[in-house]
């Protein structure tokens, strides 16, 4: 497994069957997390520099864990587990790598004279407030280290465990810019539980948004990903926008589903089990690519625009430190026509996918 560049070389790990992890400290299983193995490692670095060619609006990230207990069928981060020699399917959900020394390493890196106090984004790969954070409690130290060093930070999460750290984030916001965003793409609880079995319910995440706003913090929402024929209906989106408005969301951004690498077959497998009638439609809509066609993005934009206006929910403000725009073109530009009926008004590429 290709972990050597992330580990402290002084540590001599005990080898596990099939795994040779330099810097590995121990692997842990606990009744609280049935079927899950936590691989505790000592990381060599905490700050990850984003590649210069990336279109995301930040250059630095911190990921205290690899893999995610949320087990979202569509998760864009699944392919990163393959870099570790693990698979993007069950391993991503059950083999969780925990950088137990991340706070100490980050604190040391932030003290370097070369550090320029640029924004650091949390939640860009796997969720820092997944349930395992309740066991390891790494985020309070990370937030404190960033704030005390004068480093702005942003947090994206589906995890209601964030509520624990709202007082800490409120204090941090007195020292540095702090941006919070909650990911909430599915308003229907039955569908949410089927697609995101390890995540808090939509109701619980709406409560998190209210709690953040009551704490005096801005809190945006990513309705992402929006999934064709599953969550892009007017009734579903209208209900979700209404709930977000009532919860006090500061802003909302929408991003259609993309299916890169191994995520595509995993998503198709989920559809085959839960929505078999959609498998052929998804194959036709996405073709051989990972992204929906531009025609669909324009159609989705025109569907969302009147709902956004009706509920008074803005786009992220210019210069926001939140990270809703994952790639250029991910959020569609306006188109001349508005489609408002379910299937008759679908763009041609989706009409074709119906048959």
VOBA-1610 file (N, C-alpha, C; in pm, whole numbers, padded with zeros to 5 digits, always signed):
BEGIN
Unk+00084-00120+00000Unk+00000+00000+00000Unk+00087+00125+00000Unk+00039+00229-00070Unk+00122+00348-00090Unk+00094+00450+00020Unk+00146+00424+00137Unk+00122+00512+00249Unk+00250+00577+00299Unk+00364+00534+00247Unk+00492+00571+00308Unk+00512+00721+00319Unk+00465+00797+00221Unk+00487+00941+00222Unk+00409+01013+00329Unk+00314+00946+00394Unk+00231+01013+00493Unk+00270+00975+00635Unk+00363+00887+00655Unk+00388+00831+00787Unk+00519+00880+00848Unk+00523+00881+00981Unk+00646+00912+01052Unk+00737+00791+01044Unk+00855+00810+00988Unk+00939+00695+00961Unk+00998+00634+01087Unk+01000+00709+01197Unk+01058+00655+01319Unk+00975+00544+01379Unk+00845+00543+01350Unk+00758+00441+01408Unk+00778+00310+01333Unk+00792+00201+01408Unk+00806+00071+01348Unk+00676-00006+01371Unk+00592-00018+01270Unk+00460-00075+01291Unk+00463-00226+01303Unk+00358-00275+01366Unk+00335-00418+01364Unk+00262-00449+01235Unk+00313-00542+01155Unk+00255-00569+01027Unk+00122-00643+01043Unk+00025-00604+00962Unk-00104-00670+00960Unk-00111-00762+00840Unk-00190-00868+00848Unk-00205-00957+00732Unk-00253-00882+00610Unk-00175-00883+00505Unk-00213-00816+00381Unk-00188-00668+00378Unk-00149-00608+00489Unk-00125-00465+00494Unk+00013-00439+00553Unk+00090-00358+00485Unk+00220-00317+00536Unk+00221-00165+00542Unk+00185-00111+00656Unk+00165+00033+00669Unk+00279+00094+00749Unk+00370+00158+00682Unk+00476+00228+00753Unk+00416+00341+00835Unk+00447+00343+00963Unk+00390+00444+01050Unk+00261+00401+01116Unk+00214+00283+01082Unk+00092+00232+01142Unk+00113+00207+01291Unk+00018+00251+01372Unk+00027+00233+01516Unk-00051+00111+01564Unk-00177+00105+01525Unk-00258-00012+01560Unk-00387-00008+01479Unk-00454-00121+01473Unk-00586-00130+01413Unk-00685-00168+01522Unk-00800-00100+01518Unk-00894-00111+01630Unk-01031-00148+01577Unk-01096-00241+01645Unk-01237-00271+01623Unk-01309-00255+01756Unk-01431-00203+01750Unk-01506-00177+01870Unk-01652-00209+01847Unk-01723-00258+01950Unk-01866-00289+01934Unk-01950-00169+01891Unk-01901-00048+01919Unk-01976+00072+01878Unk-01983+00087+01727Unk-01887+00027+01656Unk-01877+00040+01511Unk-01864-00100+01451Unk-01973-00172+01449Unk-01973-00310+01401Unk-01928-00318+01256Unk-01831-00406+01230Unk-01782-00427+01095Unk-01681-00326+01047Unk-01643-00232+01132Unk-01551-00125+01093Unk-01415-00147+01161Unk-01308-00126+01085Unk-01173-00129+01140Unk-01113+00010+01128Unk-01062+00061+01239Unk-00991+00189+01239Unk-00842+00161+01236Unk-00775+00213+01135Unk-00629+00201+01124Unk-00568+00333+01172Unk-00512+00331+01290Unk-00454+00452+01348Unk-00311+00467+01300Unk-00283+00584+01240Unk-00150+00610+01185Unk-00097+00742+01238Unk+00034+00756+01235Unk+00101+00883+01263Unk+00135+00946+01129Unk+00071+01058+01100Unk+00091+01127+00973Unk+00219+01208+00976Unk+00285+01214+00862Unk+00405+01296+00848Unk+00370+01442+00826Unk+00253+01466+00762Unk+00208+01603+00737Unk+00058+01609+00757Unk+00008+01729+00783Unk-00135+01750+00801Unk-00193+01839+00692Unk-00118+01943+00654Unk-00163+02034+00549Unk-00141+01971+00412Unk-00246+01964+00333Unk-00236+01910+00197Unk-00255+02025+00098Unk-00160+02041+00008Unk-00172+02146-00093Unk-00252+02096-00211Unk-00352+02175-00252Unk-00434+02141-00367Unk-00355+02167-00494Unk-00369+02079-00590Unk-00296+02093-00715Unk-00329+02226-00781Unk-00228+02288-00839Unk-00244+02420-00899Unk-00348+02424-01011Unk-00373+02311-01075Unk-00468+02309-01186Unk-00613+02296-01138Unk-00633+02273-01010Unk-00768+02256-00959Unk-00844+02388-00962Unk-00976+02380-00986Unk-01060+02499-00992Unk-01125+02531-00858Unk-01100+02453-00756Unk-01162+02480-00627Unk-01104+02609-00567Unk-01185+02682-00488Unk-01143+02814-00439Unk-01062+02809-00310Unk-00975+02712-00297Unk-00886+02705-00181Unk-00762+02626-00223Unk-00653+02648-00151Unk-00527+02582-00187Unk-00480+02481-00084Unk-00544+02481+00034Unk-00498+02393+00140Unk-00615+02322+00206Unk-00593+02196+00241Unk-00694+02117+00311Unk-00629+02041+00426Unk-00712+01999+00519Unk-00671+01904+00624Unk-00776+01794+00628Unk-00731+01670+00621Unk-00821+01555+00627Unk-00777+01464+00741Unk-00842+01474+00856Unk-00800+01393+00970Unk-00825+01245+00953Unk-00915+01208+00861Unk-00945+01067+00836Unk-00952+01041+00686Unk-00935+00915+00650Unk-00956+00868+00513Unk-01060+00757+00519Unk-01152+00756+00423Unk-01267+00667+00431Unk-01377+00735+00509Unk-01501+00686+00494Unk-01612+00756+00557Unk-01725+00661+00593Unk-01769+00671+00717Unk-01878+00588+00767Unk-02014+00631+00713Unk-02023+00744+00648Unk-02150+00788+00592Unk-02199+00695+00481Unk-02106+00633+00410Unk-02139+00530+00310Unk-02233+00580+00201Unk-02221+00706+00160Unk-02305+00760+00054Unk-02275+00688-00079Unk-02379+00637-00143Unk-02359+00560-00265Unk-02288+00639-00374Unk-02308+00769-00377Unk-02259+00855-00484Unk-02129+00928-00450Unk-02068+00902-00337Unk-01960+00987-00284Unk-01844+01002-00382Unk-01813+01127-00416Unk-01705+01157-00511Unk-01568+01121-00455Unk-01555+01109-00322Unk-01425+01083-00261Unk-01387+00936-00260Unk-01478+00849-00298Unk-01449+00706-00291Unk-01320+00665-00365Unk-01290+00720-00484Unk-01169+00678-00554Unk-01041+00703-00476Unk-01041+00796-00381Unk-00917+00824-00308Unk-00874+00706-00222Unk-00965+00617-00188Unk-00925+00500-00109Unk-00838+00405-00192Unk-00853+00411-00323Unk-00773+00324-00409Unk-00626+00363-00406Unk-00598+00491-00374Unk-00459+00534-00362Unk-00389+00462-00247Unk-00468+00412-00153Unk-00414+00343-00037Unk-00411+00193-00057Unk-00449+00147-00175Unk-00452+00004-00200Unk-00580-00061-00150Unk-00677+00018-00113Unk-00807-00031-00068Unk-00910-00006-00178Unk-01029-00070-00168Unk-01127-00049-00274Unk-01221+00065-00240Unk-01285+00116-00344Unk-01373+00232-00330Unk-01512+00195-00281Unk-01539+00067-00268Unk-01669+00022-00223Unk-01674-00001-00073Unk-01678-00127-00032Unk-01693-00159+00109Unk-01574-00112+00193Unk-01452-00119+00138Unk-01336-00073+00215Unk-01349+00074+00252Unk-01398+00155+00159Unk-01413+00298+00186Unk-01503+00322+00306Unk-01601+00234+00326Unk-01699+00249+00434Unk-01657+00180+00563Unk-01563+00087+00556Unk-01533+00004+00674Unk-01387+00004+00715Unk-01297+00052+00631Unk-01154+00060+00664Unk-01118+00208+00676Unk-01125+00260+00796Unk-01110+00404+00817Unk-00971+00433+00872Unk-00900+00517+00802Unk-00766+00557+00843Unk-00776+00684+00927Unk-00720+00681+01046Unk-00729+00794+01139Unk-00590+00846+01169Unk-00566+00972+01141Unk-00436+01035+01168Unk-00438+01088+01311Unk-00402+01002+01404Unk-00421+01034+01545Unk-00333+01148+01593Unk-00226+01178+01522Unk-00136+01287+01563Unk-00156+01413+01479Unk-00271+01423+01409Unk-00291+01531+01314Unk-00285+01668+01380Unk-00333+01681+01504Unk-00332+01811+01570Unk-00189+01857+01597Unk-00107+01767+01648Unk+00032+01802+01679Unk+00109+01839+01552Unk+00090+01760+01447Unk+00160+01787+01321Unk+00112+01919+01260Unk-00019+01940+01260Unk-00073+02065+01205Unk-00022+02186+01283Unk-00021+02177+01414Unk+00027+02289+01495Unk+00170+02326+01459Unk+00254+02225+01440Unk+00393+02250+01403Unk+00403+02313+01265Unk+00321+02267+01170Unk+00326+02322+01035Unk+00278+02468+01032Unk+00180+02500+01112Unk+00128+02637+01115Unk+00226+02735+01179Unk+00321+02684+01254Unk+00423+02769+01317Unk+00540+02800+01225Unk+00545+02735+01110Unk+00656+02759+01019Unk+00652+02903+00968Unk+00767+02961+00955Unk+00775+03099+00908Unk+00727+03112+00765Unk+00731+03002+00691Unk+00687+03005+00551Unk+00536+02999+00534Unk+00462+02968+00643Unk+00317+02957+00633Unk+00254+03095+00611Unk+00169+03107+00511Unk+00114+03236+00469Unk-00029+03258+00517Unk-00078+03174+00603Unk-00209+03191+00664Unk-00321+03197+00560Unk-00312+03109+00462Unk-00416+03097+00361Unk-00531+03011+00416Unk-00647+03025+00352Unk-00764+02947+00393Unk-00734+02797+00391Unk-00778+02728+00495Unk-00770+02582+00502Unk-00912+02527+00503Unk-00940+02435+00411Unk-01073+02378+00398Unk-01078+02240+00463Unk-01183+02216+00540Unk-01206+02089+00607Unk-01334+02027+00553Unk-01329+01899+00521Unk-01446+01832+00465Unk-01443+01823+00315Unk-01327+01837+00256Unk-01316+01834+00110Unk-01300+01694+00055Unk-01257+01600+00140Unk-01241+01462+00096Unk-01345+01377+00169Unk-01317+01339+00291Unk-01417+01269+00370Unk-01459+01357+00487Unk-01575+01328+00543Unk-01639+01418+00638Unk-01566+01421+00772Unk-01520+01539+00816Unk-01448+01545+00944Unk-01539+01525+01064Unk-01670+01531+01044Unk-01765+01509+01153Unk-01846+01381+01134Unk-01787+01283+01063Unk-01849+01152+01062Unk-01846+01094+01204Unk-01921+00989+01229Unk-01940+00938+01365Unk-01808+00908+01437Unk-01706+00870+01363Unk-01579+00836+01426Unk-01516+00955+01497Unk-01553+01077+01458Unk-01501+01196+01527Unk-01546+01196+01673Unk-01659+01135+01702Unk-01702+01124+01841Unk-01609+01040+01924Unk-01542+00947+01861Unk-01445+00861+01930Unk-01309+00928+01944Unk-01264+00995+01835Unk-01127+01046+01833Unk-01116+01194+01868Unk-01221+01271+01853Unk-01223+01412+01893Unk-01102+01488+01841Unk-01080+01484+01711Unk-00967+01553+01649Unk-01001+01697+01610Unk-01126+01724+01578Unk-01162+01855+01525Unk-01142+01971+01623Unk-01170+01957+01753Unk-01145+02071+01841Unk-01001+02118+01837Unk-00908+02025+01834Unk-00767+02063+01827Unk-00730+02126+01695Unk-00790+02077+01586Unk-00763+02133+01454Unk-00816+02275+01445Unk-00939+02296+01488Unk-00998+02430+01485Unk-00916+02527+01570Unk-00879+02484+01689Unk-00801+02569+01778Unk-00667+02606+01717Unk-00599+02507+01659Unk-00468+02532+01599Unk-00479+02633+01485Unk-00580+02618+01401Unk-00597+02710+01289Unk-00629+02851+01338Unk-00723+02862+01430Unk-00764+02995+01477Unk-00650+03065+01549Unk-00580+02994+01635Unk-00472+03057+01712Unk-00355+03097+01624Unk-00341+03034+01509Unk-00233+03070+01417Unk-00274+03182+01322Unk-00401+03225+01329Unk-00449+03329+01240Unk-00483+03279+01101Unk-00523+03151+01092Unk-00553+03089+00963Unk-00704+03076+00942Unk-00761+03136+00838Unk-00904+03120+00809Unk-00937+02974+00780Unk-01060+02935+00809Unk-01099+02796+00786Unk-01242+02786+00739Unk-01270+02680+00666Unk-01407+02651+00625Unk-01434+02504+00653Unk-01559+02473+00685Unk-01600+02337+00720Unk-01723+02300+00639Unk-01717+02186+00573Unk-01832+02129+00505Unk-01862+01994+00568Unk-01986+01968+00605Unk-02018+01843+00672Unk-02163+01802+00654Unk-02189+01674+00671Unk-02324+01621+00689Unk-02345+01580+00834Unk-02240+01592+00916Unk-02242+01538+01050Unk-02295+01635+01155Unk-02398+01594+01226Unk-02455+01679+01330Unk-02365+01688+01453Unk-02260+01610+01457Unk-02161+01622+01564Unk-02097+01760+01566Unk-02108+01833+01455Unk-02058+01971+01450Unk-02118+02056+01561Unk-02240+02023+01605Unk-02304+02102+01711Unk-02217+02108+01835Unk-02144+02003+01863Unk-02056+02000+01979Unk-01954+02113+01975Unk-01909+02149+01853Unk-01801+02245+01839Unk-01849+02385+01804Unk-01979+02410+01806Unk-02028+02544+01771Unk-01974+02652+01865Unk-01967+02630+01996Unk-01906+02734+02081Unk-01761+02761+02044Unk-01687+02655+02012Unk-01547+02671+01973Unk-01536+02747+01841Unk-01622+02713+01745Unk-01621+02782+01616Unk-01662+02929+01630Unk-01753+02955+01723Unk-01793+03094+01748Unk-01676+03175+01800Unk-01600+03116+01890Unk-01479+03186+01941Unk-01375+03200+01830Unk-01361+03096+01749Unk-01264+03102+01640Unk-01299+03214+01542Unk-01431+03235+01520Unk-01475+03338+01427Unk-01443+03478+01475Unk-01411+03493+01603Unk-01368+03623+01655Unk-01221+03650+01622Unk-01149+03543+01582Unk-01007+03555+01551Unk-00978+03552+01402Unk-01053+03468+01328Unk-01028+03448+01185Unk-01161+03430+01113Unk-01164+03450+00980Unk-01286+03417+00905Unk-01316+03268+00914Unk-01441+03236+00946Unk-01486+03097+00957Unk-01610+03081+00870Unk-01610+02981+00785Unk-01724+02954+00698Unk-01774+02812+00723Unk-01905+02798+00742Unk-01967+02667+00762Unk-02062+02638+00648Unk-02067+02512+00608Unk-02165+02467+00509Unk-02209+02326+00545Unk-02338+02302+00529Unk-02395+02170+00552Unk-02437+02112+00418Unk-02405+01987+00396Unk-02446+01917+00275Unk-02580+01849+00301Unk-02680+01885+00223Unk-02813+01826+00237Unk-02878+01821+00099Unk-02874+01703+00038Unk-02920+01688-00099Unk-03053+01617-00111Unk-03093+01545-00006Unk-03211+01459-00015Unk-03306+01494+00098Unk-03424+01543+00062Unk-03522+01577+00164Unk-03609+01460+00206Unk-03623+01361+00118Unk-03703+01243+00147Unk-03624+01147+00235Unk-03674+01120+00356Unk-03595+01042+00452Unk-03575+00898+00408Unk-03674+00837+00345Unk-03658+00698+00300Unk-03547+00688+00195Unk-03547+00780+00099Unk-03442+00780-00003Unk-03307+00812+00060Unk-03305+00907+00153Unk-03181+00943+00221Unk-03120+00825+00295Unk-03202+00750+00366Unk-03152+00635+00440Unk-03101+00525+00348Unk-03161+00513+00229Unk-03116+00412+00133Unk-02986+00452+00066Unk-02969+00582+00039Unk-02851+00627-00035Unk-02737+00670+00056Unk-02769+00715+00177Unk-02669+00768+00270Unk-02691+00702+00408Unk-02676+00572+00418Unk-02720+00501+00539Unk-02648+00541+00667Unk-02530+00603+00655Unk-02456+00640+00775Unk-02469+00786+00814Unk-02555+00861+00744Unk-02565+01005+00770Unk-02683+01037+00860Unk-02678+01151+00929Unk-02795+01198+01003Unk-02911+01227+00910Unk-03031+01220+00962Unk-03151+01244+00882Unk-03157+01388+00832Unk-03236+01413+00728Unk-03255+01552+00685Unk-03303+01642+00798Unk-03395+01592+00881Unk-03445+01672+00992Unk-03333+01710+01088Unk-03244+01615+01115Unk-03133+01643+01207Unk-03039+01748+01148Unk-03015+01743+01017Unk-02926+01841+00956Unk-02991+01979+00949Unk-03122+01983+00931Unk-03191+02111+00939Unk-03177+02171+01079Unk-03182+02085+01180Unk-03160+02131+01317Unk-03020+02184+01337Unk-02921+02122+01269Unk-02784+02170+01277Unk-02771+02310+01217Unk-02838+02333+01104Unk-02834+02466+01042Unk-02893+02570+01137Unk-03006+02538+01199Unk-03067+02630+01296Unk-02973+02658+01411Unk-02908+02553+01462Unk-02818+02570+01576Unk-02701+02659+01539Unk-02646+02642+01419Unk-02534+02726+01375Unk-02577+02872+01364Unk-02695+02895+01309Unk-02743+03031+01295Unk-02774+03093+01431Unk-02831+03011+01522Unk-02858+03060+01657Unk-02729+03094+01731Unk-02619+03028+01693Unk-02490+03057+01754Unk-02424+03181+01695Unk-02491+03241+01597Unk-02438+03364+01536Unk-02346+03341+01419Unk-02345+03218+01365Unk-02257+03184+01254Unk-02336+03178+01124Unk-02275+03225+01016Unk-02332+03201+00885Unk-02323+03052+00854Unk-02424+02998+00786Unk-02424+02856+00752Unk-02490+02837+00617Unk-02409+02806+00517Unk-02462+02778+00385Unk-02499+02632+00369Unk-02561+02600+00257Unk-02603+02463+00230Unk-02566+02426+00087Unk-02508+02308+00072Unk-02486+02250-00059Unk-02594+02147-00085Unk-02682+02176-00180Unk-02775+02073-00227Unk-02697+01998-00334Unk-02624+01899-00287Unk-02529+01833-00376Unk-02503+01690-00327Unk-02511+01595-00421Unk-02544+01616-00561Unk-02694+01607-00586Unk-02739+01681-00688Unk-02875+01663-00736Unk-02873+01549-00838Unk-02956+01448-00817Unk-02950+01325-00896Unk-03067+01316-00992Unk-03038+01299-01122Unk-03144+01289-01221Unk-03248+01183-01185Unk-03375+01223-01198Unk-03491+01136-01174Unk-03507+01092-01029Unk-03416+01128-00943Unk-03426+01092-00802Unk-03456+01213-00715Unk-03380+01321-00737Unk-03396+01439-00651Unk-03407+01569-00729Unk-03429+01560-00860Unk-03437+01683-00939Unk-03580+01724-00972Unk-03679+01658-00911Unk-03817+01695-00935Unk-03852+01827-00867Unk-03946+01899-00926Unk-03985+02029-00873Unk-04037+02018-00730Unk-04123+01918-00705Unk-04182+01904-00571Unk-04075+01878-00466Unk-03979+01791-00499Unk-03871+01760-00403Unk-03787+01883-00376Unk-03745+01952-00481Unk-03658+02069-00464Unk-03732+02183-00395Unk-03858+02202-00429Unk-03935+02308-00366Unk-03949+02283-00216Unk-03976+02158-00179Unk-03985+02124-00038Unk-03854+02144+00035Unk-03745+02106-00030Unk-03614+02119+00032Unk-03576+02266+00049Unk-03599+02348-00053Unk-03570+02490-00043Unk-03653+02554+00069Unk-03780+02513+00078Unk-03864+02567+00184Unk-03813+02531+00322Unk-03769+02407+00339Unk-03715+02364+00468Unk-03586+02439+00502Unk-03503+02463+00401Unk-03377+02533+00424Unk-03402+02679+00460Unk-03501+02740+00395Unk-03535+02877+00429Unk-03582+02886+00573Unk-03670+02794+00613Unk-03722+02794+00749Unk-03612+02769+00852Unk-03512+02689+00815Unk-03401+02660+00906Unk-03303+02775+00917Unk-03310+02872+00824Unk-03223+02988+00832Unk-03097+02980+00750Unk-03093+02894+00649Unk-02972+02881+00566Unk-02929+03017+00512Unk-02801+03045+00521Unk-02748+03173+00475Unk-02743+03183+00324Unk-02715+03074+00259Unk-02711+03068+00114Unk-02722+02922+00072Unk-02750+02901-00055Unk-02766+02764-00107Unk-02700+02757-00244Unk-02629+02649-00267Unk-02576+02623-00400Unk-02615+02482-00441Unk-02630+02460-00570Unk-02673+02330-00622Unk-02569+02276-00719Unk-02544+02146-00714Unk-02445+02083-00801Unk-02501+01949-00848Unk-02508+01925-00978Unk-02558+01797-01026Unk-02458+01684-01001Unk-02509+01564-00994Unk-02429+01444-00968Unk-02323+01424-01075Unk-02200+01392-01034Unk-02101+01344-01128Unk-02049+01209-01081Unk-02008+01127-01177Unk-01975+00987-01150Unk-01838+00957-01207Unk-01735+00984-01128Unk-01599+00964-01176Unk-01546+00827-01135Unk-01471+00765-01222Unk-01400+00642-01190Unk-01490+00534-01132Unk-01449+00475-01019Unk-01525+00364-00962Unk-01660+00403-00904Unk-01686+00534-00889Unk-01816+00576-00836Unk-01927+00539-00934Unk-01898+00544-01062Unk-01999+00514-01164Unk-02056+00373-01148Unk-01972+00266-01150Unk-02030+00132-01133Unk-02096+00112-00998Unk-02045+00177-00894Unk-02107+00165-00763Unk-02246+00227-00763Unk-02261+00343-00827Unk-02390+00408-00834Unk-02487+00327-00920Unk-02438+00273-01030Unk-02523+00190-01115Unk-02567+00064-01041Unk-02480+00011-00958Unk-02516-00106-00878Unk-02625-00070-00779Unk-02614+00047-00718Unk-02718+00091-00624Unk-02851+00106-00698Unk-02847+00167-00815Unk-02969+00184-00894Unk-03030+00050-00931Unk-02946-00045-00971Unk-02997-00177-01009Unk-03073-00242-00894Unk-03028-00216-00771Unk-03093-00276-00655Unk-03217-00199-00612Unk-03209-00065-00616Unk-03316+00017-00560Unk-03407+00083-00663Unk-03354+00119-00779Unk-03431+00186-00884Unk-03391+00128-01020Unk-03420+00001-01044Unk-03371-00064-01168Unk-03416+00004-01296Unk-03531+00069-01294Unk-03579+00135-01415Unk-03490+00251-01458Unk-03405+00299-01367Unk-03322+00415-01398Unk-03184+00377-01453Unk-03147+00252-01447Unk-03011+00214-01488Unk-02984+00254-01632Unk-03071+00213-01723Unk-03049+00245-01864Unk-03053+00396-01889Unk-03139+00466-01816Unk-03148+00611-01833Unk-03018+00679-01791Unk-02959+00634-01681Unk-02833+00691-01636Unk-02722+00661-01736Unk-02720+00540-01789Unk-02617+00506-01887Unk-02626+00597-02009Unk-02749+00625-02053Unk-02765+00710-02170Unk-02734+00856-02138Unk-02779+00901-02022Unk-02758+01042-01987Unk-02610+01075-01972Unk-02536+00989-01902Unk-02395+01016-01876Unk-02304+00968-01990Unk-02356+00880-02076Unk-02274+00831-02185Unk-02146+00768-02132Unk-02034+00808-02187Unk-01904+00757-02141Unk-01833+00856-02049Unk-01904+00962-02011Unk-01840+01064-01929Unk-01879+01056-01783Unk-01822+01146-01704Unk-01849+01150-01561Unk-01950+01258-01524Unk-01975+01352-01616Unk-02058+01467-01584Unk-02183+01470-01671Unk-02289+01529-01616Unk-02410+01546-01696Unk-02383+01641-01811Unk-02456+01627-01921Unk-02434+01718-02034Unk-02470+01862-01996Unk-02413+01956-02070Unk-02441+02097-02048Unk-02589+02127-02059Unk-02659+02055-02147Unk-02802+02075-02165Unk-02877+02047-02035Unk-02837+01943-01965Unk-02902+01911-01838Unk-02871+02017-01733Unk-02748+02065-01728Unk-02713+02168-01631Unk-02795+02294-01652Unk-02817+02333-01779Unk-02900+02450-01807Unk-03044+02426-01765Unk-03094+02307-01796Unk-03231+02271-01758Unk-03248+02274-01606Unk-03150+02218-01534Unk-03158+02215-01389Unk-03151+02357-01331Unk-03064+02440-01387Unk-03054+02578-01342Unk-03189+02648-01355Unk-03255+02627-01468Unk-03384+02693-01491Unk-03493+02635-01402Unk-03479+02514-01361Unk-03575+02458-01266Unk-03552+02516-01126Unk-03428+02533-01088Unk-03394+02580-00953Unk-03417+02730-00937Unk-03394+02806-01043Unk-03396+02953-01031Unk-03525+03007-00971Unk-03644+02968-01021Unk-03766+03024-00960Unk-03788+02976-00817Unk-03739+02857-00784Unk-03753+02808-00647Unk-03664+02888-00554Unk-03545+02917-00600Unk-03452+03000-00521Unk-03514+03138-00496Unk-03572+03196-00600Unk-03632+03329-00587Unk-03755+03324-00496Unk-03837+03219-00509Unk-03958+03208-00429Unk-03926+03203-00280Unk-03818+03131-00245Unk-03785+03113-00104Unk-03680+03213-00055Unk-03633+03299-00145Unk-03539+03403-00104Unk-03406+03350-00058Unk-03354+03247-00126Unk-03226+03188-00090Unk-03122+03223-00195Unk-03019+03291-00152Unk-02918+03345-00244Unk-02813+03241-00279Unk-02737+03275-00383Unk-02614+03202-00413Unk-02510+03237-00306Unk-02402+03158-00296Unk-02293+03198-00206Unk-02243+03337-00243Unk-02217+03422-00146Unk-02169+03557-00178Unk-02035+03554-00248Unk-02011+03657-00326Unk-01883+03668-00397Unk-01768+03665-00297Unk-01669+03581-00328Unk-01553+03572-00240Unk-01574+03485-00118Unk-01688+03413-00111Unk-01711+03327+00004Unk-01601+03224+00020Unk-01575+03186+00144Unk-01474+03083+00168Unk-01534+02944+00168Unk-01666+02933+00149Unk-01726+02801+00139Unk-01690+02740+00004Unk-01709+02610-00007Unk-01658+02545-00127Unk-01767+02466-00198Unk-01857+02541-00260Unk-01963+02477-00334Unk-01931+02452-00479Unk-01842+02530-00537Unk-01813+02516-00680Unk-01692+02426-00698Unk-01720+02299-00716Unk-01612+02200-00722Unk-01532+02205-00850Unk-01596+02245-00960Unk-01524+02253-01087Unk-01592+02359-01172Unk-01517+02415-01264Unk-01576+02514-01352Unk-01689+02449-01432Unk-01801+02520-01438Unk-01914+02466-01511Unk-02003+02376-01429Unk-01967+02351-01303Unk-02048+02261-01222Unk-02184+02322-01193Unk-02191+02454-01185Unk-02318+02522-01166Unk-02356+02588-01297Unk-02470+02553-01348Unk-02507+02594-01483Unk-02532+02743-01492Unk-02511+02797-01609Unk-02547+02934-01638Unk-02692+02939-01687Unk-02747+03058-01689Unk-02887+03073-01730Unk-02907+03032-01875Unk-03024+02975-01904Unk-03058+02941-02041Unk-03188+03013-02079Unk-03219+03023-02206Unk-03332+03105-02246Unk-03468+03048-02212Unk-03479+02916-02195Unk-03610+02856-02171Unk-03615+02795-02033Unk-03735+02794-01975Unk-03752+02735-01842Unk-03835+02609-01855Unk-03782+02493-01806Unk-03855+02368-01807Unk-03916+02347-01670Unk-04047+02326-01663Unk-04110+02316-01532Unk-04197+02193-01516Unk-04220+02116-01620Unk-04298+01994-01607Unk-04205+01875-01600Unk-04246+01764-01539Unk-04155+01655-01509Unk-04082+01598-01630Unk-04151+01529-01723Unk-04079+01459-01828Unk-04097+01522-01966Unk-04213+01581-01989Unk-04236+01640-02121Unk-04141+01754-02149Unk-04096+01823-02041Unk-04010+01940-02060Unk-03863+01909-02041Unk-03828+01781-02029Unk-03687+01748-02012Unk-03608+01785-02137Unk-03479+01816-02121Unk-03397+01843-02237Unk-03388+01718-02324Unk-03351+01739-02450Unk-03348+01629-02544Unk-03265+01510-02497Unk-03151+01539-02432Unk-03066+01430-02388Unk-03135+01343-02285Unk-03223+01403-02201Unk-03297+01325-02102Unk-03419+01259-02166Unk-03479+01324-02264Unk-03589+01260-02336Unk-03539+01130-02397Unk-03422+01136-02458Unk-03365+01017-02521Unk-03338+00908-02418Unk-03301+00949-02299Unk-03267+00852-02195Unk-03390+00781-02141Unk-03509+00833-02172Unk-03631+00771-02120Unk-03664+00642-02194Unk-03604+00618-02309Unk-03645+00506-02392Unk-03529+00409-02416
//
